[in-house]
Amino acid sequence: MRFHRLNGHEVNEFIIMKLGGSIITYKNRWMPTLNKDNLKRLAKEIGEAWSERKDLALILIHGAGSYGHVLATLYKILKENEYERRLLGFAEIQRLQNELNAKVCAELQNYHVPAVPVQASASAVLENEKLVHMDVKAIEGMLHVGLVPVLYGVPAYDKKLGGGILSGDEIMRHLAKHLEPDRLVHVSDVDGIYDKDPKKSKDAKLIKEITRDNLKQVLEVLGGSSYFDVTGGMVRKIEELMELEGIVAEIINGNREGYVRRALLGEVGLGTVIRS
């Protein structure tokens, strides 16, 4: 998508970046807990890149981390006859996600990024936890104006289930299909995709690039590892990214200082690159 902003700057690159919940929160804590140091550093890096690149259009998405995953799991296991409690759970998780989004946007604004909270669930419709509709016109308009929309995974209305979890990955895929960015950047807590669990195998090797030529081999390796299943369904994520033809995606480690800034400034190859 190429366009001129209202201030006259031409956009030469459009990036959608997702900040994983494991990066901006302490994901495994029972109480919602922000990783303030990480969030401040990442916001600073995004702010530096934003100020340097007047030709950049940017959408940010962030995960839930400890602001959503624990509660979502608890409320999912409630029995059918506890419907009222499930509704309260849906509402509570929504509120917590809104709070996290406000904190993320506030930190970005501290570094002069015109970050605007965007509640995806306000227009999203799921069907069996698959996103089937979400309006993107307002988001597209924000990009033209020069704003940075900030979306987040959140509970949403589901035609079949009543309510379901709209993940950040689903949002990213939907936006990519409808707005056609140049690049997708997943900011995770690992260097990329390995051929083995790097926490268990010292000889695990980083897979620097995934293409259609080595896709089958990579999926076979990942499919045999429980590690990748518990860290966000990596097999599914890769398969979905490969469906987005012409868009370069990359998984990078947000715990490595400077990587987010470098990625936004145009550097590719910091982690695992996925070329559809």
C-alpha positions as CSV (number, residue, x, y, z in Angstrom):
1,M,0.0,0.0,0.0
2,R,1.7,3.2,-1.2
3,F,0.2,6.6,-0.3
4,H,1.0,10.2,0.7
5,R,0.1,11.3,4.2
6,L,-1.8,14.5,4.9
7,N,1.5,16.1,5.9
8,G,3.0,15.3,2.4
9,H,5.4,12.5,3.4
10,E,5.3,9.6,1.0
11,V,5.2,6.2,2.6
12,N,7.8,3.8,1.2
13,E,7.4,1.0,3.7
14,F,4.4,-0.3,5.7
15,I,5.2,-2.6,8.6
16,I,2.9,-4.5,11.0
17,M,4.7,-5.4,14.2
18,K,3.5,-7.6,17.0
19,L,4.9,-7.3,20.5
20,G,4.5,-10.7,22.2
21,G,2.8,-10.8,25.6
22,S,5.9,-12.6,26.9
23,I,8.0,-9.5,26.1
24,I,5.8,-6.7,27.6
25,T,4.4,-8.6,30.6
26,Y,5.5,-11.4,33.0
27,K,3.5,-14.0,31.2
28,N,3.5,-16.8,33.7
29,R,2.4,-14.8,36.7
30,W,-1.1,-15.3,38.1
31,M,-1.7,-11.6,38.6
32,P,-1.5,-9.2,35.7
33,T,2.1,-7.9,35.8
34,L,3.6,-5.4,33.4
35,N,7.3,-5.8,32.4
36,K,7.9,-2.1,32.8
37,D,11.6,-2.1,31.9
38,N,11.0,-4.1,28.7
39,L,8.1,-2.0,27.6
40,K,10.0,1.3,28.2
41,R,13.0,0.1,26.2
42,L,10.8,-1.2,23.3
43,A,8.8,2.0,23.3
44,K,12.1,4.0,23.2
45,E,13.3,1.9,20.2
46,I,10.1,2.3,18.4
47,G,10.1,6.0,19.1
48,E,13.7,6.4,17.7
49,A,12.8,4.5,14.5
50,W,9.6,6.5,14.1
51,S,11.5,9.8,14.4
52,E,14.2,8.7,11.9
53,R,11.9,7.3,9.2
54,K,9.4,9.8,7.8
55,D,8.5,7.3,5.1
56,L,7.3,4.6,7.5
57,A,3.7,3.5,8.1
58,L,3.3,1.4,11.2
59,I,0.6,-0.7,12.9
60,L,1.4,-2.3,16.3
61,I,-0.3,-5.3,17.9
62,H,0.5,-6.6,21.3
63,G,-0.2,-9.8,23.1
64,A,-2.0,-10.3,26.4
65,G,0.6,-12.1,28.5
66,S,-0.4,-12.2,32.2
67,Y,-3.3,-9.7,31.5
68,G,-5.2,-12.4,29.7
69,H,-3.9,-16.0,29.4
70,V,-4.4,-17.2,33.0
71,L,-7.9,-15.8,33.3
72,A,-8.8,-17.0,29.8
73,T,-7.8,-20.5,30.8
74,L,-9.7,-20.4,34.1
75,Y,-12.9,-19.2,32.5
76,K,-12.7,-21.7,29.6
77,I,-12.8,-24.6,32.0
78,L,-16.0,-23.4,33.8
79,K,-19.0,-25.7,33.2
80,E,-21.8,-24.8,30.9
81,N,-24.2,-24.2,33.8
82,E,-21.8,-21.5,35.1
83,Y,-22.8,-19.3,32.2
84,E,-23.1,-16.1,34.3
85,R,-19.6,-16.5,35.6
86,R,-18.3,-17.1,32.0
87,L,-19.9,-13.8,31.0
88,L,-18.2,-12.0,33.9
89,G,-14.9,-13.6,32.9
90,F,-15.4,-12.4,29.3
91,A,-16.0,-8.8,30.6
92,E,-13.1,-8.9,33.1
93,I,-10.5,-10.1,30.5
94,Q,-11.8,-7.4,28.1
95,R,-11.3,-4.7,30.8
96,L,-7.8,-5.9,31.7
97,Q,-6.8,-6.0,28.0
98,N,-8.0,-2.4,27.7
99,E,-5.9,-1.4,30.7
100,L,-2.8,-3.1,29.2
101,N,-3.4,-1.4,25.8
102,A,-3.7,2.0,27.5
103,K,-0.3,1.4,29.3
104,V,1.4,0.4,26.1
105,C,0.1,3.5,24.2
106,A,1.0,5.8,27.1
107,E,4.6,4.5,27.0
108,L,4.8,4.9,23.2
109,Q,3.4,8.5,23.5
110,N,6.2,9.3,26.0
111,Y,8.6,8.7,23.1
112,H,6.6,10.8,20.6
113,V,4.9,8.0,18.8
114,P,1.2,9.0,17.9
115,A,-0.1,5.6,19.2
116,V,-3.8,5.3,19.1
117,P,-5.7,2.5,21.1
118,V,-7.8,0.4,18.7
119,Q,-10.2,-2.2,20.3
120,A,-10.4,-4.9,17.6
121,S,-13.3,-6.6,19.3
122,A,-15.6,-3.6,18.8
123,S,-16.1,-4.7,15.1
124,A,-14.7,-8.3,15.1
125,V,-16.9,-11.3,14.5
126,L,-15.5,-14.8,15.2
127,E,-16.8,-18.2,14.2
128,N,-15.3,-21.1,16.2
129,E,-12.5,-18.6,17.2
130,K,-11.6,-17.9,13.6
131,L,-11.9,-14.2,12.6
132,V,-14.5,-13.8,9.8
133,H,-15.0,-10.1,9.9
134,M,-13.3,-7.0,11.3
135,D,-13.6,-3.5,9.9
136,V,-10.3,-2.0,8.7
137,K,-11.4,1.3,7.1
138,A,-10.8,3.4,10.2
139,I,-7.4,1.8,10.7
140,E,-6.5,2.5,7.0
141,G,-7.6,6.1,7.6
142,M,-5.4,6.4,10.6
143,L,-2.4,5.3,8.6
144,H,-3.1,8.0,6.0
145,V,-3.3,10.6,8.7
146,G,0.0,9.5,10.1
147,L,-1.2,7.8,13.3
148,V,0.1,4.5,14.7
149,P,-2.9,2.2,15.5
150,V,-2.2,-0.2,18.4
151,L,-4.4,-3.3,18.5
152,Y,-4.4,-6.2,20.8
153,G,-5.7,-9.8,21.3
154,V,-8.9,-9.8,23.3
155,P,-12.2,-11.7,23.9
156,A,-14.7,-11.1,21.1
157,Y,-18.1,-12.1,19.9
158,D,-18.3,-15.6,18.4
159,K,-21.3,-16.6,16.3
160,K,-20.9,-20.3,17.3
161,L,-19.5,-20.1,20.8
162,G,-21.0,-16.8,22.1
163,G,-17.5,-15.6,22.9
164,G,-14.0,-16.6,21.9
165,I,-10.4,-15.3,22.1
166,L,-9.4,-13.1,19.2
167,S,-5.6,-13.6,19.1
168,G,-3.0,-11.0,18.0
169,D,-1.9,-13.5,15.3
170,E,-5.4,-13.6,13.9
171,I,-5.6,-9.8,13.9
172,M,-2.2,-9.5,12.2
173,R,-3.2,-12.0,9.5
174,H,-6.5,-10.2,8.8
175,L,-4.8,-6.8,8.5
176,A,-2.1,-8.2,6.3
177,K,-4.7,-9.7,3.9
178,H,-6.7,-6.5,3.7
179,L,-4.0,-3.8,3.9
180,E,-1.1,-5.5,2.2
181,P,1.9,-4.4,4.3
182,D,5.5,-4.9,3.1
183,R,6.7,-6.7,6.2
184,L,5.4,-8.4,9.3
185,V,7.6,-8.5,12.4
186,H,6.8,-10.8,15.3
187,V,8.7,-9.7,18.4
188,S,9.1,-12.7,20.6
189,D,11.3,-13.9,23.5
190,V,13.4,-16.2,21.3
191,D,15.8,-15.5,18.5
192,G,13.6,-17.2,16.0
193,I,12.7,-20.7,15.0
194,Y,15.1,-23.5,15.9
195,D,15.4,-27.1,14.6
196,K,15.2,-28.2,18.3
197,D,14.2,-26.8,21.6
198,P,17.1,-24.5,22.4
199,K,16.4,-24.7,26.1
200,K,16.9,-28.5,26.1
201,S,19.4,-29.0,23.2
202,K,22.8,-27.3,23.1
203,D,23.2,-28.2,19.5
204,A,19.9,-26.5,18.4
205,K,20.4,-24.4,15.3
206,L,18.5,-21.3,14.3
207,I,16.7,-21.6,11.0
208,K,17.6,-18.3,9.3
209,E,15.1,-18.5,6.5
210,I,11.9,-20.5,5.7
211,T,10.7,-20.6,2.1
212,R,8.5,-23.0,0.1
213,D,11.7,-25.0,-0.7
214,N,12.4,-26.0,2.9
215,L,8.8,-25.5,4.4
216,K,8.0,-29.2,4.5
217,Q,11.2,-30.1,6.3
218,V,10.8,-27.3,8.8
219,L,7.2,-28.3,9.6
220,E,8.2,-31.9,10.1
221,V,10.9,-30.8,12.6
222,L,8.5,-28.5,14.5
223,G,5.6,-30.9,14.5
224,G,7.6,-33.4,16.5
225,S,8.4,-31.0,19.3
226,S,6.0,-30.2,22.2
227,Y,8.1,-27.1,22.8
228,F,6.7,-25.3,19.8
229,D,3.1,-26.3,20.6
230,V,3.2,-24.6,24.0
231,T,4.8,-21.5,22.8
232,G,2.0,-20.3,20.5
233,G,1.4,-23.0,17.9
234,M,4.4,-22.3,15.8
235,V,3.5,-24.8,13.1
236,R,0.2,-23.1,12.5
237,K,1.7,-19.7,12.6
238,I,4.2,-20.5,9.9
239,E,1.5,-22.1,7.7
240,E,-0.6,-19.0,8.0
241,L,2.3,-16.7,7.2
242,M,3.1,-18.7,4.1
243,E,-0.4,-18.0,2.8
244,L,0.3,-14.3,2.7
245,E,2.0,-14.1,-0.7
246,G,4.5,-11.3,-1.4
247,I,4.8,-10.3,2.3
248,V,8.1,-10.9,4.1
249,A,7.7,-12.0,7.8
250,E,10.3,-12.3,10.5
251,I,10.5,-13.5,14.1
252,I,13.0,-11.6,16.2
253,N,14.0,-11.5,19.8
254,G,12.7,-8.5,21.6
255,N,15.0,-9.2,24.5
256,R,18.0,-8.3,22.4
257,E,18.5,-4.5,22.7
258,G,18.2,-2.6,19.5
259,Y,16.6,-5.3,17.4
260,V,13.2,-3.7,17.3
261,R,14.7,-0.4,16.2
262,R,16.8,-2.0,13.6
263,A,13.9,-4.0,12.2
264,L,11.8,-0.8,11.9
265,L,14.7,1.0,10.2
266,G,14.6,-1.7,7.5
267,E,17.1,-4.4,8.5
268,V,16.0,-7.9,7.7
269,G,17.7,-11.1,8.9
270,L,17.8,-10.4,12.7
271,G,15.9,-13.7,13.4
272,T,14.1,-16.2,11.2
273,V,12.8,-14.8,8.0
274,I,9.7,-16.3,6.4
275,R,9.2,-15.7,2.7
276,S,6.0,-16.9,1.2
